[in-house]
Amino acid sequence: MSGWQNEPFVIEVKEGQTKFFCMCGLSKNGPFCDGSHSGTEFEPMKVKFDKDKKIWACGCQKSAKRPYCDGSHSK
């Protein structure tokens, strides 16, 4: 995985919203799934949010807590 960028994506989410995060690293719309995983063993991670908030999604694809950033991009 090469990563989309060397910093997290800062995303505002709303209560009740569902997002599908790329877990294969092939999406051209990172950090979101665009279906590029088709034919691989990977599946997107579905996350439904229970409140309005700001999240930091992994941009480097190295986080152990994907789809969330754990600071791995700075190591």
Helices and strands as residue ranges (DSSP letters): E 9-13, E 18-21, E 45-48, E 53-57, G 72-74
